[in-house]
Amino acid sequence: MRNRYVDLLRAVAILRVVTYHTLGFAWLTVAFPAMGLMFALGGSLMAASLDRSGVKAIGRRIRRIVIPFWVLGAFAIVLMSLWGGMEYGWRTLLWFVPLDDPPTTERGGFWFSQIWYVRSYLWFIIASPALLWVFRKWPIPSVLVPFGVLVALWETGHGSGGTIRDFFMYAPAWMLGFAHHDGTLQRISKKILWPACLVMGGIGLALLFHTPGPRGYDMNDAPIADTLWSTAFLLLMLNAAPAAMSLGAAEPAIEAINRRALTIYLWHEAAITFVRMVGVWLGITLVGGYHNLVQLSMVAVLVVLSVFGFGWVEDLAARRKPQIFPLPRRAPMRRLDEQPAPVPA
């Protein structure tokens, strides 16, 4: 049975990511720390898969990630080859097995800057059996130790990015996902949780506002502040998870976004870059006032077209029947005078 609360959070997170990357509003990173939430939800789903299927879940999860990524990888290699400047070697294979950042050209870096998330997600999938064992044996240290490593990396000048930095930055969120799956977070008393989150989040905000980055008060430029603020946010959001909820009329749209979340993420940067290129060619301003709305609308149209064009690959990767329109199929409604078939005793 689908968890509608998780579906809602994931849909809001992916829409926030697209909006932030399009408009660049730093305040969005504070208002809704989407990346930490996406990793936390990934950890929760991975723990559920491991409990249900054991280590076989690793292969299934990897398959669901890499097959849609292959489509993007083929597109990227062809596009950058046509532009020129693409260097080929063994690292080109990373476009199909993204365990590290694949090579790009200068122009390609703008089109495919989102690849780090896929790379980090794959490493978390691979490490999850060990991480889940560690979490269930030492739950609190399993969250604190990665944060301590992140602080050490930052203080020694190695915390600005890369595979190792990203792993330790988002490991606490992945572990909180485990806690959500196990029901640990839901059992924490709000009398303890809220003061702790206020202190943790307050420290994160204080660090951010004390030392703003090149983009101003943007959490992406302050990994330690981001981790503290995201952790406080996640604890509150996941602690408040209801046992069940209904999304009402929004349910089909929310489920459609969840069915195509990876496609939206993989292709939204290309959509943004293309819209900006068109704006330059036509001499159209896409920044400020209602121009922001124009830009966001154009990006949304291209993302929807990408979903129609490539989203069905997610169905193949999940071994579902491919659908161009990712709307859930509902059982036909019964007539009022139609009785359900009897259940065998």
N, C-alpha and C positions, 0 to 999 in steps of 0.2 A: 504494500500500500504506500502511495506517495505521501511524503510529508509536505503538506501545503505551506507550512511556515517556512521550511527550508527553500521550497520553490519560490516563495515570495522574496525572501532575502537574496537569493541568487539572481533573480530577475532585476531587482533594484540595483544590485551591485554591478551587473553587466551594463545596465543603462547608464549608471553613474560613470563607469569607466569610459564609455563612448563619449558622453557629454564632456567629461574633463579633458580627454585627449583632443576633442574638437575645439573647445572654447578656452581651455587652459586656465580656468578659474581656480586659483589656489585654495579658496575657501571650501571647495568641494572635498578636498582631501581631509579636511578637518570635520566637516559636517557628516561625511559618510566614508570611513576608511574601508573602501571596497576590497582592496587586494587582500588585506588580512582576513576579511570575511570570506572571500572566495577560497582561500587556503584552509580556513577553519571548516567550511562546509565540505571541502574535498576530504579533509581528514575524517570527518564524521561518516561520510559515505564509504571511504576506504575501510574504516574499522568495521562497518556493517558488512561489507563484502568479504573481508577476511574471516569474520565470525561465521558467515554463511557458507563460504566456499574454500576457506584456507588459502594456501599460497597460489592456487589456481586463479584467484582474483587478480593477482599481479598481471598475468598475461592478458586477461580480459580488459582490465583497465588500460594497459598500455595500448592494446589494439584499438580501443575506442578513442585514444588520443592521436596515435601516429598515423592512422589511415587518413583522417581529414587533413592532417599536417602534410602528408605526401602531396596532396593536391596543391596546397600553397607552395610547397617546396618546388614542385615542377614549374609552377607559374613564375616563381622568383628566379629560378635558374634561367629560364627562357627569356624573361624580361631583362635581367641584368646582362645576359649574353648579347642581346640586341643593342643595349646601350653601350657595351664595351667596357673594358676595365675589369672584367670578372676573371679572377685567377682560380684555376682548377687544381685540385690536389686531393689528398685523402680527406681533408676537412670538408670538401663538398658533400661527402656522405652525411654530414651532420644535418643537411637539409631533409634527410629521410630518417635519421636516428638522432634527434636533437638532444644529445647528452651534454653538449656544450653549445655555445653560440656559433651558428654557422657563418661562413664568410659572406660578406656583402660588399657592394661597391658603395661609393660615397652617396650616390643618389638612392641606392637600394636601402641604405640605412634608415631613411625616412619612411619608406614603404613597409618595412618589416621590423620595426623597432620593438614589437611586442613579443618577439620570440623568447625572451628570457623567461616569461611565465610558463611556457610549455616545457622548457628545459628544467626549470625548478620543479614543476609538477611531476615530471617523470621521475626525478630523483626521489621525491617524497613517496611516490608509488613503490619504487624499488626498495626503499628503506623501511617501508611501513611495517612489515612483520617484526623487525627488530625494534622499531620505534614503539610499536604498540605493546610489545613485551616490556620494554623499559618503562613506558608510561604506567602500566598496570602494576609494576613492581615499585616504582618510585615516582608517583604522579607529580608532586611539587618540584623535586629536583629536575625532572624531565622538562619542565617549563623554564625554570630559572637558569639552568646550565647553558642552554643555547643563547639566552639573553646575555649572560656573562661573557660568552665567547664573542658575541656581536660587539659588546662594549670594548673588549680587548682589541678586536680587529680595528674598530674605529679609532681608538686611542693610539694605535701603532701605525695609522695611515693606510690600512688595508680594508677599510669599511665603506668605500665609495661605490662598490658594485662587484659583479662577477658571481660565478657559481657558488663559491664558498660563502661569500657575504650573504647572498640571497637565501641560501639554505638556513643559515643560523638566524637570519632576520625573521623568516616566516615559520621556522620550526615551532615556536611557542603557539602560533595560531593553529598549526596542524595538530599539536597536542591538545589544544582546547577543543578541537573537533572530536578527538577521541573521547574527551571528557563529556562532550555533549551526547555522543552516541551511547556511552555507558550510563548516562543519567546523573553523572556526578555534579554537573553544574546546576541542574535543576534542584538539587537537594541542599545547596548552600543557602543559609539563612540570609535574607535581604538585610538584616541588621548588621551582618558582617560584610556582606558583599558590597553594599552601596558605599560605606565609608572607605573601604579599601580601594574601590574603583575611583572614587573622588580624589583620593590622594595620588594614585597612580596616574590617572588622567591629568590631574593638575600639574604634576611634575613634567609630564610630556608636553603639555601646552606651555609651561614656563620655559622649558628648554627651547621650544620652537620660537617663541616670541623674544627670547633673549638673544638668540643667534639666528636670525633669518637667513635663508639661503639665497642663491642667485635669482630665484623666482619669487622671492618674498616669503610669506608665511605658508610655504608649501611643504607638506609632510614628506614628500618624496625626496627632498633635499636634507632631511634630518632623520636618519634611520633609527636612532635611539628614541627620539621623541615620538616617531611614528609607531614604533613597537609598543611603547608604554601606552600611548593613546589608543591604539588599535586593540590592545589587550583589554583595557578597561571597557572599551566599547563592546567587544565581543562577549566579555563576561556578562554584561548587562543584557545584551540582546539574546544570548543563548540561554541565560538563566530564566528569561521571560518566555521561553518557548512554550506554547500551549500544547496540551496533549492532542488536540485536534482543532482544526479551524476550517472555515469555508471561505472561499475567495469570491463567491457570488458570481456576478456577471463577468468579472475580470478573470475567472479561472481559465477559460480557453486561451486568452492572450498570455497569461503567466506561464501556462504549460507549454505553449508554442515557443516562448523565449527560452525556457529551460531545455527544450528538445534541440534548440539550435544555439545554445550558449557558446559552444566552442567555435562554431562557424562565425558567429557575430564577432567574437574576440579575434579570431585569426585574420579576418578580412577588414575590420573597421579602420585600421591604420592606412591600408591602401586606399580605402574610400576617402578618408580625410585628405590624404596627400593629393589624390586626383582632383578633388573639389578645389583645393587651393591652387593647383596648377591651372585649372580651368579659369579660376578667378584672375590669375596673373595674365593669362593669355587674353582674356576679354577686358582686362583693366577694371574689374569689378572689385569694390571693397567688400570684404567679408568679415570685418572686425568692427565691433562697436555697435551699440544700439540694436536696431532691428536687423542689422546685417548679421549679427550673431545668430539670430533665428533663421535667417536665410541659409547660412552655412550649415547649421545643425540640421535643417530640413533636407538639404541636398545630400548630406552625409547619410541621413536616415534612409532616403530613397535608395542610395547605392548599397547600403547594408542589407536592405530588404531584397534587392535584386540578387545580392550575393547569397542570401539565404535560399532564394528560389533556385539559383544556379548550382550551388555547391552543398547546400544543407543536407540533401538526401544522402550524401556520403556518410554523415553521422549515423543514419539508419543502417547502412551497410555495415559500418564498423560495429554497431550494436547488435547486428544480425536481426534487424527488424525489416519489414517490408518497406522499401524506399517510398517516401512521400515528398512531392514537390511542395505542397502546402502542409506545414507541420502542425496542423490542427488535430487534436485528439479525436479519435472516432468514438462515438457514444453508441451504446446499445439502443436499438430501436424502441420507441415508447410503446408500451402495451395499451390497448384499449381498456377503458374502465371496466368493461364487462369480461375482460380476459383474465383468467385465473392462472397463476404460476403453476408450473408442473409440480406434481408432488415429489417430495424428497424421499428417496428410498430409505427404509428403516434399517 
